[in-house]
Amino acid sequence: MAKEISGLTKRSENYSAWYNELVVKADLAEASDVRGCMIIKPYGYAIWEKIQHMLDAEFKKTGVQNAYFPLLIPKSFLSKEAEHVEGFAKECAVVTHYRLKSNEDHTGVVVDPDAKLEEELIIRPTSETIIWNTFRNWIHSYRDLPLLVNQWCNVMRWEMRTRLFLRTSEFLWQEGHTAHATREEAEERAKMMLKVYADFVEGQMAIPVVQGVKSETERFAGALDTYTIEAMMQDGKALQSGTSHFLGQNFGKAFNVQFLDRDNKPQYAWATSWGVSTRLMGALIMTHSDDNGLVLPPALAPVQVVIVPIFKGSEIEKFDKVLLPLKERLEKRGISVKYDNSDTKRPGFKFADYELRGMPVRLVMGGRDLAAGTVEIMRRDTLEKETVPFEGIEDRVEAVLKDMQTNIFAKAKAFRDAHIYTCDDYGEFKERIKDGGFFLCPWDGTPETEAKIKEDTQATIRCIPFGVSQDNLGADMVSGKPAVKRALIARSY
């Protein structure tokens, strides 16, 4: 039975199948009966809740407050910012009627033709339009700025090809929206929030990221600049894991959001927006997990330690007397613990199940351990086991959890760094990109060259990375024209 629990396709054989199976078998999510939409199961949602809780605290440290705005947006709002509507038009779900009625034979319901809306409503693909329409009522003077709000919500973007967590028609996210008195302040906020994302993803999720700015082709619809964090998955593909947008005055002008500055002159507000979604769950899975199942960094694991006694019949009372107080002591240290003294599953089944779910530390005590005052400790990242004295086990568990968090990040970073290449030759690039990886290549800055790369290789310019030298670039590897940037290019999800 334990083999049936794991039984995953190996990553080396079919990475896509491995991922799809793991999401379902680890009880994270499943497809719903609504096309393109997913059901996030309790274990998966518990991880998302931790992500949400931690990020929310970081946002608030920067002065951001939470609010909530409507799910439905009047169609006319999307028409007010031309680039924005063009970018999202093909992904919008449209509400046209507000009522159903029974059909003629009373066997079901149909749309009531008399209940047609005067103006269609769009299920939000993102909320810039309705939020900036609201900001017009909130902002009148420079004293009202900056205005810093965030909402945790769901959005709908009609997707043709979906994959759990990575790309679904409906997904959960947060979207921050800020208004500022000056360009400089807005740009600073956009970069600040990117750093918040990068610090969280690296520090808590243990995923190394590359920070940079998107090309004009890849930036958010309606933005002047889009900043991004790009993570590398174990198959060498990139996953855009968070974005922060400097929107200029585009939305301020589109929705006539003006304020009187310190000189009593009217000015349009400057804007940012920024967001991360349940796509982070996909990044978490694909960066760390192995052929046995999930590998979760302790910071995000819903259960950090599982304690499993191996007993016969009434012996359980002896184990409970020793292990239940241990559970309480660990919990007092802020460690989440599950004590599994159930007798309905064999120990082997339990072990396989907890490995599959990625629980960081497993403590096992059998009869001999109880007599000897020892306990077996296993860490999920390396699968290493050791038998240690029961006395002082709390300190050992804390040390292992801390070491795991560091080790998981170090392993992912070593993999990422080993698969970042500098490449100036297009023929070489076209061959090597097939095996994945991040490529730093000279680019002439034109959309024509960018489109050629995508057409030939299915790779895209992920960003112009920060911290990479932009000197002595030479020629663009595709066009032969002088390069203006060294871009990060990869295939992506």
Summary of the structure (lengths in Angstrom):
residues: 493
radius of gyration: 26.0
end to end distance: 33.7
largest distance: 82.1
contacts: 1622
relative contact order: 0.12
helix: 38%
strand: 29%
